[in-house]
Amino acid sequence: MDRWVGKTAVVTGASSGIGSGIAVGFANAGINVIGLARRTEPIEVLKSQVTGSGSITAHHCDVSSAEDVAATFKWINETFGCVHILVNNAGIFVTGGITDAGDDMISENDIIAILDTNLKGTILCARHAIASMRSNNFDGHVININSIAGHYVPMSSKFNVYTSSKYGVTGFTAGLLNELADHKNKIKVTSVSPGLVNTSLNVVAATTTDMPALRPKDIADACLYVLSTPPTVNINELTITPVTERRL
């Protein structure tokens, strides 16, 4: 981990849940974190939890907006010099059906918001982060926070288009790895796919009390593990589930 001490990590969706856990975990490991979210106040509160040599800086960004993402990364490059690590974590999960087959169909606006945040935002941020890494000749690391729902369709219909967006993240990660390999670029890309996590998004566990769940800190520790690999090693995919979790 020594190579990352003092470096800059951008963490999207850092205002709560997995994102806030990653922001604090990285800062405690000596990494300077720029936490992006539509709400910056909760990120400011995280500063009091930092006990390591790193830091947390909050900045407003709506990753579903191409203009907002471009302006944010321009500010990051001008202020901090280089994006060394990107954690694409921002995501939304809306409960309800895709169609009117049931009585809980989600709106078209919700469908668009899920795809824009979970998939489009991930792609846009990765493009800007990799451009920053390349312009600074730094072999950085892009970590996409995926989901087990990005690898198989859970039996619960509550996952609706969320599953589609996470399958997209799986495909994007694989495609990006291929592209970088084609050009002999040593920037690493990893998809981290948690099972149930104890966050506000966890609507399934909320209605299934006997299901174990991971903590945001567990995902942060997994990301730090991914970063700790030597320059010649890349973990393409890391799936994490709590002990005794059964297939959803």
Salt bridges, closest charged atoms under 4 A:
GLU44 OE1 - LYS47 NZ 2.74
ASP68 OD2 - HIS60 ND1 3.90
GLU78 OE2 - LYS74 NZ 2.59
ASP116 OD1 - LYS120 NZ 3.73
ASP210 OD2 - ARG246 NH1 3.85
ASP218 OD1 - ARG215 NH2 2.75
ASP221 OD2 - LYS217 NZ 2.86
GLU237 OE2 - HIS151 NE2 3.34
